[in-house]
Amino acid sequence: MADLIINIIYVLIAVAVIVFLDFKYFRYDFFKRLTANIIVVLVFAAFYYLFLVNL
């Protein structure tokens, strides 16, 4: 049960970071926004597999 809660919180933090970056910095530039979103998802996935997969 704790693993599920940690995963849900992790996904919510990732979504919050993506939405914040979209509205704060990349509101009107589609390709920069898309690139930043892909990079953020890849970074969050890398941290997940490095640190949280073995919980």
All heavy atoms as a GROMACS GRO file, in nm:
protein
  465
    1MET      N    1   0.082  -0.120   0.000
    1MET     CA    2   0.000   0.000   0.000
    1MET      C    3   0.086   0.126   0.000
    1MET      O    4   0.054   0.222  -0.067
    1MET     CB    5  -0.091  -0.004   0.124
    1MET     CG    6  -0.187   0.110   0.131
    1MET     SD    7  -0.304   0.100  -0.002
    1MET     CE    8  -0.402   0.241   0.032
    2ALA      N    9   0.196   0.122   0.074
    2ALA     CA   10   0.284   0.239   0.079
    2ALA      C   11   0.349   0.263  -0.056
    2ALA      O   12   0.371   0.378  -0.095
    2ALA     CB   13   0.390   0.220   0.187
    3ASP      N   14   0.381   0.155  -0.129
    3ASP     CA   15   0.440   0.171  -0.261
    3ASP      C   16   0.344   0.242  -0.356
    3ASP      O   17   0.386   0.325  -0.437
    3ASP     CB   18   0.478   0.035  -0.320
    3ASP     CG   19   0.589  -0.032  -0.242
    3ASP    OD1   20   0.663   0.040  -0.172
    3ASP    OD2   21   0.600  -0.155  -0.252
    4LEU      N   22   0.218   0.210  -0.348
    4LEU     CA   23   0.119   0.273  -0.433
    4LEU      C   24   0.108   0.423  -0.403
    4LEU      O   25   0.103   0.505  -0.495
    4LEU     CB   26  -0.018   0.206  -0.416
    4LEU     CG   27  -0.133   0.265  -0.496
    4LEU    CD1   28  -0.107   0.249  -0.645
    4LEU    CD2   29  -0.262   0.200  -0.457
    5ILE      N   30   0.109   0.458  -0.277
    5ILE     CA   31   0.100   0.599  -0.238
    5ILE      C   32   0.223   0.675  -0.285
    5ILE      O   33   0.212   0.787  -0.337
    5ILE     CB   34   0.080   0.611  -0.086
    5ILE    CG1   35  -0.056   0.554  -0.048
    5ILE    CG2   36   0.092   0.755  -0.040
    5ILE    CD1   37  -0.080   0.542   0.100
    6ILE      N   38   0.341   0.615  -0.270
    6ILE     CA   39   0.464   0.680  -0.316
    6ILE      C   40   0.461   0.700  -0.467
    6ILE      O   41   0.499   0.806  -0.518
    6ILE     CB   42   0.587   0.597  -0.273
    6ILE    CG1   43   0.604   0.606  -0.122
    6ILE    CG2   44   0.713   0.646  -0.343
    6ILE    CD1   45   0.709   0.513  -0.068
    7ASN      N   46   0.414   0.601  -0.541
    7ASN     CA   47   0.405   0.613  -0.686
    7ASN      C   48   0.306   0.721  -0.728
    7ASN      O   49   0.332   0.797  -0.822
    7ASN     CB   50   0.367   0.480  -0.749
    7ASN     CG   51   0.480   0.379  -0.742
    7ASN    OD1   52   0.595   0.415  -0.727
    7ASN    ND2   53   0.444   0.254  -0.751
    8ILE      N   54   0.194   0.728  -0.661
    8ILE     CA   55   0.094   0.831  -0.693
    8ILE      C   56   0.149   0.970  -0.665
    8ILE      O   57   0.134   1.062  -0.746
    8ILE     CB   58  -0.037   0.805  -0.616
    8ILE    CG1   59  -0.105   0.680  -0.670
    8ILE    CG2   60  -0.130   0.925  -0.624
    8ILE    CD1   61  -0.224   0.634  -0.590
    9ILE      N   62   0.216   0.986  -0.551
    9ILE     CA   63   0.275   1.116  -0.518
    9ILE      C   64   0.384   1.153  -0.619
    9ILE      O   65   0.393   1.268  -0.662
    9ILE     CB   66   0.330   1.114  -0.374
    9ILE    CG1   67   0.215   1.107  -0.274
    9ILE    CG2   68   0.418   1.236  -0.346
    9ILE    CD1   69   0.257   1.085  -0.132
   10TYR      N   70   0.462   1.055  -0.660
   10TYR     CA   71   0.569   1.080  -0.758
   10TYR      C   72   0.511   1.126  -0.891
   10TYR      O   73   0.561   1.222  -0.952
   10TYR     CB   74   0.651   0.953  -0.776
   10TYR     CG   75   0.780   0.973  -0.849
   10TYR    CD1   76   0.888   1.035  -0.786
   10TYR    CD2   77   0.795   0.932  -0.980
   10TYR    CE1   78   1.007   1.054  -0.853
   10TYR    CE2   79   0.913   0.951  -1.047
   10TYR     CZ   80   1.020   1.012  -0.983
   10TYR     OH   81   1.137   1.031  -1.050
   11VAL      N   82   0.406   1.062  -0.936
   11VAL     CA   83   0.342   1.102  -1.062
   11VAL      C   84   0.279   1.241  -1.049
   11VAL      O   85   0.289   1.323  -1.141
   11VAL     CB   86   0.236   0.997  -1.104
   11VAL    CG1   87   0.151   1.048  -1.218
   11VAL    CG2   88   0.305   0.867  -1.144
   12LEU      N   89   0.217   1.270  -0.936
   12LEU     CA   90   0.158   1.403  -0.915
   12LEU      C   91   0.265   1.512  -0.915
   12LEU      O   92   0.243   1.621  -0.968
   12LEU     CB   93   0.078   1.406  -0.786
   12LEU     CG   94  -0.052   1.326  -0.788
   12LEU    CD1   95  -0.118   1.329  -0.651
   12LEU    CD2   96  -0.146   1.378  -0.894
   13ILE      N   97   0.380   1.484  -0.856
   13ILE     CA   98   0.490   1.581  -0.857
   13ILE      C   99   0.540   1.602  -1.000
   13ILE      O  100   0.566   1.716  -1.041
   13ILE     CB  101   0.604   1.535  -0.764
   13ILE    CG1  102   0.559   1.545  -0.619
   13ILE    CG2  103   0.729   1.618  -0.786
   13ILE    CD1  104   0.656   1.483  -0.520
   14ALA      N  105   0.552   1.494  -1.077
   14ALA     CA  106   0.595   1.507  -1.217
   14ALA      C  107   0.496   1.591  -1.297
   14ALA      O  108   0.537   1.678  -1.375
   14ALA     CB  109   0.611   1.369  -1.279
   15VAL      N  110   0.369   1.566  -1.280
   15VAL     CA  111   0.267   1.644  -1.351
   15VAL      C  112   0.271   1.790  -1.308
   15VAL      O  113   0.261   1.881  -1.392
   15VAL     CB  114   0.127   1.582  -1.328
   15VAL    CG1  115   0.018   1.674  -1.377
   15VAL    CG2  116   0.119   1.446  -1.395
   16ALA      N  117   0.290   1.815  -1.179
   16ALA     CA  118   0.298   1.953  -1.130
   16ALA      C  119   0.418   2.026  -1.190
   16ALA      O  120   0.407   2.144  -1.227
   16ALA     CB  121   0.304   1.954  -0.978
   17VAL      N  122   0.531   1.960  -1.200
   17VAL     CA  123   0.650   2.023  -1.259
   17VAL      C  124   0.626   2.054  -1.406
   17VAL      O  125   0.660   2.163  -1.454
   17VAL     CB  126   0.774   1.932  -1.241
   17VAL    CG1  127   0.890   1.979  -1.326
   17VAL    CG2  128   0.814   1.926  -1.095
   18ILE      N  129   0.566   1.961  -1.478
   18ILE     CA  130   0.540   1.984  -1.620
   18ILE      C  131   0.442   2.099  -1.640
   18ILE      O  132   0.465   2.188  -1.724
   18ILE     CB  133   0.487   1.855  -1.686
   18ILE    CG1  134   0.600   1.752  -1.695
   18ILE    CG2  135   0.429   1.882  -1.824
   18ILE    CD1  136   0.555   1.616  -1.739
   19VAL      N  137   0.337   2.103  -1.564
   19VAL     CA  138   0.238   2.211  -1.578
   19VAL      C  139   0.300   2.345  -1.539
   19VAL      O  140   0.278   2.446  -1.606
   19VAL     CB  141   0.113   2.180  -1.493
   19VAL    CG1  142   0.022   2.300  -1.484
   19VAL    CG2  143   0.039   2.061  -1.551
   20PHE      N  144   0.379   2.346  -1.432
   20PHE     CA  145   0.445   2.470  -1.390
   20PHE      C  146   0.537   2.522  -1.501
   20PHE      O  147   0.534   2.642  -1.533
   20PHE     CB  148   0.524   2.448  -1.261
   20PHE     CG  149   0.608   2.565  -1.223
   20PHE    CD1  150   0.550   2.677  -1.167
   20PHE    CD2  151   0.745   2.564  -1.244
   20PHE    CE1  152   0.627   2.787  -1.132
   20PHE    CE2  153   0.822   2.672  -1.210
   20PHE     CZ  154   0.764   2.784  -1.153
   21LEU      N  155   0.619   2.435  -1.557
   21LEU     CA  156   0.709   2.479  -1.663
   21LEU      C  157   0.633   2.526  -1.786
   21LEU      O  158   0.672   2.625  -1.850
   21LEU     CB  159   0.804   2.365  -1.702
   21LEU     CG  160   0.913   2.331  -1.603
   21LEU    CD1  161   0.990   2.210  -1.650
   21LEU    CD2  162   1.005   2.448  -1.581
   22ASP      N  163   0.525   2.459  -1.819
   22ASP     CA  164   0.445   2.500  -1.935
   22ASP      C  165   0.388   2.640  -1.917
   22ASP      O  166   0.395   2.722  -2.009
   22ASP     CB  167   0.331   2.401  -1.960
   22ASP     CG  168   0.379   2.273  -2.025
   22ASP    OD1  169   0.495   2.269  -2.070
   22ASP    OD2  170   0.300   2.177  -2.029
   23PHE      N  171   0.331   2.666  -1.802
   23PHE     CA  172   0.267   2.796  -1.783
   23PHE      C  173   0.365   2.907  -1.750
   23PHE      O  174   0.343   3.023  -1.787
   23PHE     CB  175   0.161   2.788  -1.672
   23PHE     CG  176   0.036   2.720  -1.717
   23PHE    CD1  177  -0.009   2.606  -1.652
   23PHE    CD2  178  -0.036   2.767  -1.823
   23PHE    CE1  179  -0.125   2.543  -1.693
   23PHE    CE2  180  -0.152   2.705  -1.866
   23PHE     CZ  181  -0.196   2.592  -1.800
   24LYS      N  182   0.475   2.875  -1.685
   24LYS     CA  183   0.569   2.979  -1.643
   24LYS      C  184   0.664   3.020  -1.756
   24LYS      O  185   0.691   3.138  -1.772
   24LYS     CB  186   0.648   2.929  -1.522
   24LYS     CG  187   0.747   3.025  -1.466
   24LYS     CD  188   0.680   3.137  -1.393
   24LYS     CE  189   0.787   3.224  -1.329
   24LYS     NZ  190   0.732   3.344  -1.274
   25TYR      N  191   0.716   2.923  -1.831
   25TYR     CA  192   0.822   2.955  -1.925
   25TYR      C  193   0.789   2.931  -2.071
   25TYR      O  194   0.838   3.001  -2.158
   25TYR     CB  195   0.948   2.873  -1.891
   25TYR     CG  196   1.003   2.907  -1.755
   25TYR    CD1  197   0.997   2.816  -1.651
   25TYR    CD2  198   1.062   3.030  -1.731
   25TYR    CE1  199   1.046   2.847  -1.527
   25TYR    CE2  200   1.112   3.062  -1.607
   25TYR     CZ  201   1.104   2.970  -1.505
   25TYR     OH  202   1.152   3.002  -1.382
   26PHE      N  203   0.709   2.830  -2.102
   26PHE     CA  204   0.691   2.788  -2.241
   26PHE      C  205   0.546   2.798  -2.288
   26PHE      O  206   0.499   2.715  -2.364
   26PHE     CB  207   0.739   2.643  -2.259
   26PHE     CG  208   0.881   2.620  -2.216
   26PHE    CD1  209   0.909   2.537  -2.110
   26PHE    CD2  210   0.984   2.682  -2.282
   26PHE    CE1  211   1.039   2.515  -2.071
   26PHE    CE2  212   1.115   2.661  -2.243
   26PHE     CZ  213   1.142   2.577  -2.137
   27ARG      N  214   0.477   2.901  -2.249
   27ARG     CA  215   0.336   2.911  -2.280
   27ARG      C  216   0.306   2.919  -2.429
   27ARG      O  217   0.213   2.855  -2.478
   27ARG     CB  218   0.275   3.032  -2.209
   27ARG     CG  219   0.128   3.047  -2.236
   27ARG     CD  220   0.068   3.158  -2.158
   27ARG     NE  221   0.051   3.112  -2.020
   27ARG     CZ  222  -0.008   3.181  -1.927
   27ARG    NH1  223  -0.051   3.301  -1.952
   27ARG    NH2  224  -0.022   3.134  -1.806
   28TYR      N  225   0.384   2.993  -2.504
   28TYR     CA  226   0.350   3.018  -2.644
   28TYR      C  227   0.447   2.958  -2.744
   28TYR      O  228   0.438   2.986  -2.862
   28TYR     CB  229   0.341   3.170  -2.668
   28TYR     CG  230   0.234   3.234  -2.583
   28TYR    CD1  231   0.269   3.322  -2.480
   28TYR    CD2  232   0.100   3.206  -2.603
   28TYR    CE1  233   0.172   3.380  -2.402
   28TYR    CE2  234   0.003   3.264  -2.525
   28TYR     CZ  235   0.040   3.351  -2.425
   28TYR     OH  236  -0.056   3.408  -2.348
   29ASP      N  237   0.539   2.876  -2.697
   29ASP     CA  238   0.638   2.816  -2.788
   29ASP      C  239   0.623   2.664  -2.783
   29ASP      O  240   0.670   2.599  -2.691
   29ASP     CB  241   0.778   2.859  -2.748
   29ASP     CG  242   0.878   2.835  -2.859
   29ASP    OD1  243   0.838   2.782  -2.964
   29ASP    OD2  244   0.994   2.871  -2.840
   30PHE      N  245   0.556   2.609  -2.884
   30PHE     CA  246   0.516   2.468  -2.882
   30PHE      C  247   0.634   2.373  -2.879
   30PHE      O  248   0.638   2.278  -2.801
   30PHE     CB  249   0.427   2.436  -3.001
   30PHE     CG  250   0.390   2.292  -3.011
   30PHE    CD1  251   0.296   2.238  -2.924
   30PHE    CD2  252   0.451   2.209  -3.102
   30PHE    CE1  253   0.263   2.104  -2.930
   30PHE    CE2  254   0.418   2.075  -3.110
   30PHE     CZ  255   0.324   2.023  -3.024
   31PHE      N  256   0.734   2.394  -2.963
   31PHE     CA  257   0.843   2.298  -2.974
   31PHE      C  258   0.936   2.300  -2.853
   31PHE      O  259   0.984   2.196  -2.810
   31PHE     CB  260   0.921   2.319  -3.104
   31PHE     CG  261   0.841   2.277  -3.224
   31PHE    CD1  262   0.791   2.372  -3.311
   31PHE    CD2  263   0.812   2.145  -3.247
   31PHE    CE1  264   0.715   2.335  -3.420
   31PHE    CE2  265   0.737   2.105  -3.356
   31PHE     CZ  266   0.688   2.201  -3.442
   32LYS      N  267   0.958   2.418  -2.795
   32LYS     CA  268   1.035   2.424  -2.670
   32LYS      C  269   0.957   2.356  -2.558
   32LYS      O  270   1.014   2.288  -2.472
   32LYS     CB  271   1.066   2.568  -2.633
   32LYS     CG  272   1.173   2.631  -2.716
   32LYS     CD  273   1.203   2.771  -2.668
   32LYS     CE  274   1.304   2.838  -2.756
   32LYS     NZ  275   1.330   2.976  -2.715
   33ARG      N  276   0.828   2.376  -2.559
   33ARG     CA  277   0.740   2.315  -2.458
   33ARG      C  278   0.743   2.163  -2.470
   33ARG      O  279   0.756   2.092  -2.370
   33ARG     CB  280   0.600   2.368  -2.480
   33ARG     CG  281   0.497   2.328  -2.384
   33ARG     CD  282   0.370   2.400  -2.427
   33ARG     NE  283   0.262   2.377  -2.337
   33ARG     CZ  284   0.146   2.433  -2.348
   33ARG    NH1  285   0.122   2.518  -2.445
   33ARG    NH2  286   0.050   2.406  -2.262
   34LEU      N  287   0.731   2.113  -2.593
   34LEU     CA  288   0.734   1.970  -2.616
   34LEU      C  289   0.869   1.910  -2.575
   34LEU      O  290   0.875   1.806  -2.508
   34LEU     CB  291   0.706   1.941  -2.763
   34LEU     CG  292   0.706   1.794  -2.805
   34LEU    CD1  293   0.594   1.719  -2.735
   34LEU    CD2  294   0.692   1.784  -2.956
   35THR      N  295   0.977   1.977  -2.612
   35THR     CA  296   1.110   1.930  -2.576
   35THR      C  297   1.129   1.928  -2.424
   35THR      O  298   1.182   1.831  -2.368
   35THR     CB  299   1.217   2.019  -2.641
   35THR    OG1  300   1.194   2.023  -2.781
   35THR    CG2  301   1.356   1.967  -2.613
   36ALA      N  302   1.087   2.033  -2.357
   36ALA     CA  303   1.101   2.039  -2.212
   36ALA      C  304   1.017   1.931  -2.144
   36ALA      O  305   1.063   1.868  -2.048
   36ALA     CB  306   1.059   2.177  -2.161
   37ASN      N  307   0.898   1.906  -2.195
   37ASN     CA  308   0.813   1.802  -2.137
   37ASN      C  309   0.876   1.664  -2.153
   37ASN      O  310   0.874   1.583  -2.060
   37ASN     CB  311   0.674   1.804  -2.199
   37ASN     CG  312   0.593   1.924  -2.154
   37ASN    OD1  313   0.626   1.989  -2.056
   37ASN    ND2  314   0.488   1.953  -2.227
   38ILE      N  315   0.933   1.637  -2.269
   38ILE     CA  316   0.998   1.508  -2.292
   38ILE      C  317   1.118   1.492  -2.200
   38ILE      O  318   1.139   1.386  -2.140
   38ILE     CB  319   1.038   1.494  -2.440
   38ILE    CG1  320   0.911   1.479  -2.526
   38ILE    CG2  321   1.130   1.376  -2.461
   38ILE    CD1  322   0.937   1.487  -2.674
   39ILE      N  323   1.197   1.598  -2.185
   39ILE     CA  324   1.314   1.592  -2.097
   39ILE      C  325   1.272   1.570  -1.953
   39ILE      O  326   1.332   1.489  -1.880
   39ILE     CB  327   1.399   1.719  -2.113
   39ILE    CG1  328   1.465   1.718  -2.250
   39ILE    CG2  329   1.503   1.729  -2.003
   39ILE    CD1  330   1.533   1.847  -2.286
   40VAL      N  331   1.169   1.639  -1.907
   40VAL     CA  332   1.122   1.623  -1.770
   40VAL      C  333   1.074   1.480  -1.746
   40VAL      O  334   1.106   1.418  -1.644
   40VAL     CB  335   1.010   1.725  -1.736
   40VAL    CG1  336   0.940   1.691  -1.608
   40VAL    CG2  337   1.068   1.864  -1.730
   41VAL      N  338   1.000   1.425  -1.840
   41VAL     CA  339   0.951   1.287  -1.825
   41VAL      C  340   1.067   1.190  -1.822
   41VAL      O  341   1.070   1.097  -1.740
   41VAL     CB  342   0.852   1.252  -1.938
   41VAL    CG1  343   0.824   1.104  -1.943
   41VAL    CG2  344   0.723   1.330  -1.920
   42LEU      N  345   1.167   1.209  -1.907
   42LEU     CA  346   1.283   1.120  -1.907
   42LEU      C  347   1.363   1.130  -1.778
   42LEU      O  348   1.409   1.029  -1.724
   42LEU     CB  349   1.372   1.149  -2.027
   42LEU     CG  350   1.315   1.111  -2.164
   42LEU    CD1  351   1.408   1.155  -2.275
   42LEU    CD2  352   1.288   0.962  -2.170
   43VAL      N  353   1.378   1.251  -1.725
   43VAL     CA  354   1.449   1.269  -1.598
   43VAL      C  355   1.373   1.203  -1.483
   43VAL      O  356   1.432   1.133  -1.400
   43VAL     CB  357   1.474   1.418  -1.570
   43VAL    CG1  358   1.520   1.442  -1.428
   43VAL    CG2  359   1.576   1.473  -1.668
   44PHE      N  360   1.242   1.222  -1.478
   44PHE     CA  361   1.163   1.159  -1.373
   44PHE      C  362   1.166   1.007  -1.387
   44PHE      O  363   1.172   0.936  -1.286
   44PHE     CB  364   1.019   1.211  -1.375
   44PHE     CG  365   0.998   1.330  -1.287
   44PHE    CD1  366   1.016   1.458  -1.336
   44PHE    CD2  367   0.960   1.315  -1.155
   44PHE    CE1  368   0.997   1.568  -1.255
   44PHE    CE2  369   0.941   1.425  -1.073
   44PHE     CZ  370   0.960   1.552  -1.124
   45ALA      N  371   1.163   0.956  -1.508
   45ALA     CA  372   1.170   0.810  -1.528
   45ALA      C  373   1.306   0.756  -1.484
   45ALA      O  374   1.314   0.650  -1.422
   45ALA     CB  375   1.144   0.776  -1.674
   46ALA      N  376   1.412   0.828  -1.515
   46ALA     CA  377   1.546   0.784  -1.475
   46ALA      C  378   1.559   0.781  -1.323
   46ALA      O  379   1.610   0.684  -1.266
   46ALA     CB  380   1.651   0.877  -1.535
   47PHE      N  381   1.511   0.886  -1.256
   47PHE     CA  382   1.517   0.887  -1.110
   47PHE      C  383   1.429   0.778  -1.050
   47PHE      O  384   1.465   0.719  -0.949
   47PHE     CB  385   1.476   1.023  -1.054
   47PHE     CG  386   1.590   1.121  -1.049
   47PHE    CD1  387   1.598   1.223  -1.141
   47PHE    CD2  388   1.689   1.109  -0.954
   47PHE    CE1  389   1.703   1.313  -1.139
   47PHE    CE2  390   1.795   1.198  -0.950
   47PHE     CZ  391   1.801   1.301  -1.043
   48TYR      N  392   1.317   0.752  -1.112
   48TYR     CA  393   1.230   0.646  -1.062
   48TYR      C  394   1.301   0.511  -1.068
   48TYR      O  395   1.302   0.435  -0.971
   48TYR     CB  396   1.100   0.640  -1.142
   48TYR     CG  397   1.009   0.529  -1.097
   48TYR    CD1  398   0.930   0.546  -0.984
   48TYR    CD2  399   1.004   0.408  -1.165
   48TYR    CE1  400   0.847   0.444  -0.941
   48TYR    CE2  401   0.922   0.306  -1.122
   48TYR     CZ  402   0.844   0.324  -1.010
   48TYR     OH  403   0.763   0.222  -0.967
   49TYR      N  404   1.360   0.481  -1.183
   49TYR     CA  405   1.426   0.351  -1.197
   49TYR      C  406   1.555   0.342  -1.116
   49TYR      O  407   1.596   0.233  -1.078
   49TYR     CB  408   1.451   0.318  -1.343
   49TYR     CG  409   1.326   0.275  -1.412
   49TYR    CD1  410   1.270   0.350  -1.514
   49TYR    CD2  411   1.260   0.160  -1.373
   49TYR    CE1  412   1.153   0.311  -1.576
   49TYR    CE2  413   1.143   0.118  -1.434
   49TYR     CZ  414   1.090   0.194  -1.535
   49TYR     OH  415   0.974   0.156  -1.595
   50LEU      N  416   1.620   0.454  -1.089
   50LEU     CA  417   1.741   0.451  -1.008
   50LEU      C  418   1.712   0.437  -0.859
   50LEU      O  419   1.784   0.366  -0.788
   50LEU     CB  420   1.824   0.577  -1.031
   50LEU     CG  421   1.901   0.585  -1.162
   50LEU    CD1  422   1.964   0.721  -1.179
   50LEU    CD2  423   2.005   0.476  -1.168
   51PHE      N  424   1.610   0.505  -0.809
   51PHE     CA  425   1.592   0.515  -0.665
   51PHE      C  426   1.464   0.452  -0.612
   51PHE      O  427   1.462   0.404  -0.499
   51PHE     CB  428   1.593   0.663  -0.622
   51PHE     CG  429   1.723   0.731  -0.654
   51PHE    CD1  430   1.728   0.833  -0.747
   51PHE    CD2  431   1.840   0.693  -0.592
   51PHE    CE1  432   1.846   0.895  -0.777
   51PHE    CE2  433   1.960   0.754  -0.621
   51PHE     CZ  434   1.962   0.856  -0.714
   52LEU      N  435   1.356   0.451  -0.688
   52LEU     CA  436   1.228   0.410  -0.631
   52LEU      C  437   1.182   0.272  -0.672
   52LEU      O  438   1.086   0.220  -0.617
   52LEU     CB  439   1.118   0.511  -0.669
   52LEU     CG  440   1.137   0.651  -0.608
   52LEU    CD1  441   1.026   0.742  -0.659
   52LEU    CD2  442   1.135   0.645  -0.458
   53VAL      N  443   1.247   0.210  -0.767
   53VAL     CA  444   1.199   0.080  -0.816
   53VAL      C  445   1.223  -0.030  -0.712
   53VAL      O  446   1.153  -0.130  -0.710
   53VAL     CB  447   1.260   0.048  -0.953
   53VAL    CG1  448   1.402  -0.005  -0.941
   53VAL    CG2  449   1.174  -0.048  -1.029
   54ASN      N  450   1.317  -0.012  -0.623
   54ASN     CA  451   1.350  -0.115  -0.524
   54ASN      C  452   1.288  -0.092  -0.388
   54ASN      O  453   1.330  -0.154  -0.291
   54ASN     CB  454   1.502  -0.127  -0.510
   54ASN     CG  455   1.567  -0.178  -0.635
   54ASN    OD1  456   1.509  -0.261  -0.703
   54ASN    ND2  457   1.683  -0.127  -0.666
   55LEU      N  458   1.193  -0.005  -0.376
   55LEU     CA  459   1.130   0.022  -0.245
   55LEU      C  460   1.045  -0.095  -0.199
   55LEU      O  461   0.979  -0.162  -0.262
   55LEU     CB  462   1.046   0.148  -0.250
   55LEU     CG  463   1.124   0.276  -0.247
   55LEU    CD1  464   1.029   0.394  -0.253
   55LEU    CD2  465   1.210   0.288  -0.125
   0.00000   0.00000   0.00000
